Amino acid sequence: MIARHKFEFVDLSDLFALANAYEKPDSPDYSTYVIGVLVDFEHVWKIKTMYGLKDICKFRITDGRDSHKVTVWGNLVVTTDARVREVKAGFKDGEEEPIIVIASSTKLKIWKSSVQISTLPGSKIYINLDHDFVFAMRQRLREEGYVPSDKTTSSPTTTDVKEVVYVIETVTLKELSEKTSTDFLKMSFMCKVKVKFVEESDNWWYGSCNKRDCYEEVIKFEGKFKIVVLAEDDTEAFNFVLYDRVVKRLLGKTVTNLMAEDPASYPPPLKQIAGREITVKVELTDDNILVSSTVYYVVDAYECSVSTSPVLEDIDTGTSVSNYTNVTFIEEMITSGLGSMSAVRVQGCVVGYGNSENLKIWGFGCRGFAKH
């Protein structure tokens, strides 16, 4: 019999090292599966985001040794809340057992030296699933004498809307360049800029696949944007690298769209980004901190006409869509960089398009199937 569910879990003790190793924390190359005991559950409440009010619920996941915060977004909020209530209602007085939760295809991010786990459009939450992994964990917990926390569920505050606690600071470009302390490493900042110039390079796109093993045959190949622009405000002017997600948001088009329009020349829509006033979300890298580089990597961008207050630090994962099973990364432009990928630990691979220097910039490549 073919198993209905197949999981490849990452130990909770390994999550910090995994998240800390991401080259692009806002759009990591892997989604992650975790299993543990659900504790400190907070029922549904609303937060204000730049996309409007969003429902979320939160809990901590623990294996009896390590624990991490989990935020559930979108349609999963209601179903997760209902399932937890159902399980709790079935407990007899004094006979409460640990609630085992599996969170699939999640996004990891480090915030203030702790791991934050967030759901994506392709994520699923399983509560007390009838599965060997759940049975094995429950057995281990019994053998180790695990006792459920006194605070296993809680209600949100009495207010209908909870204000966002962590707001990304908006700074000038001069102030951004002055943030060279290691305390700012991997922190995000918002800057309002005007794009003055778009570098017209042959390497305005690169090819990627979603194969986990680079020796596998490539079935699906996808082009993604990477362009460099010069942008300024009243204080400074710096170069910014715009990744695929950012460019798609600004243009409303994909690489495939532009290649179909005119494959022989540099796409006019990219040139038209010059002159636009946008708000960029920048995450400071090792180069920005250690060698004071003023080339900044943009992880998100918005037209200046869009309100950016308040902005939740992990808002990328807060997209609300009507049917998660039909969402694709190309179609949905306000999800995280992983889009709707639901495979375990999916790795994106840069293949041999562009020159060798371009591949060095991205820092990884595929082996065995791409001809340069």
C-alpha positions, 0 to 999 in steps of 0.5 A: 500500500502506498503511504498517503503522507510522506515526511522528511522532518528537520529536528527543532534543534537544527532549525537555527543553523538552517535558517542562519545559513540562508543566503536570501532569508526572505526567499530561502531555497528550502521549505521545511517540515517540522513535528512537535508538541503544540503548546501556548496556542493563541486562537484566531486574531487579526493584525494590521498589515500593509495589505489590510487586516489579516487573520493569524493564529500562533503557537509554539512547537516543542519536542521537549528540548527545543521550542520555536514560535509558529505563525499560521496565515491565510485559510489555514488559520480557521482550519487549524483553530477549529481542529485544535478546539475539536481535539481539546474538547475531546479530552477528559478531565485530568487526561489531557495528552500532548497535541502532536502537530506537523507543519509542512512546507514552512518558511524559517526566519531568524528574528532577534536571535530566535527562529520564527516559523511561518506557513506558506500557501503550500503549507499544511498543518496536521493535528494528531495525524494517524501516522507512525511519526506521531506515534513514535513521538508520543511514545518518546514523550511518555518514556521521557516523562513529558508533561503538557504545559499548563498554558496549552491554549489561550485567547487573544486580547479583547480588542478585535485588532491587534497592533503589529509589534515589530515595525520595519524602520524607514530610513534615508539612504544616508542613514542606511549606509551608516548602519554598519554595526554587526547588530544590524546584520540581516535586519530589514529597513525600508527606503523611499527612493527614485530609480534614476537608471537601470543597467542594461545587461545581457544578464537581466535574467537567469535560469533556475530549476526546482530539482532537489538533486542536481543530477536529476533530469531537468523537467521544468526550467524557469527564467527569473529576473535579476537587474541592477538599478541606481536609485536615490533620495535627497541624501544619497544614491546607491546601486540596488539589486532587484530579484525576481519577486521584486521585478515581477511586482513592479512590472506585473510580468514574468521573464517568459512574458518579456521573452515572448514580446521581444527575445532579441533586445533588452526589454523596454518594460525594464527600462521604464522602471527608471523614473519610478518612485518606489519603497524598497525593503532592503536586508543588510548583508555581510558585505554591507556590514563588514566591508561597508558595501553600498550595493544593497539587495532588495527583497521587496518593493512597492509603489510609493503610493502604497501605504507602508505603515505598519509593516510586519517583519514577516509579512511576506508570508501573510498573503490571503488567497481563496484557494491555496491549492491553485496558487503558483509562484508566478501568478501570486506576487505578494507571497514569499519567495517560495510561492506555492512550492510544497515539496520537502526542502526544495532547492533552486539551482542556478544553471549555466545562463550568463557568464561565470561571474554571474554564477559567482554572484549567486553563489551556487550552481547545478551540476551534471545537466547544464551546458554553458 
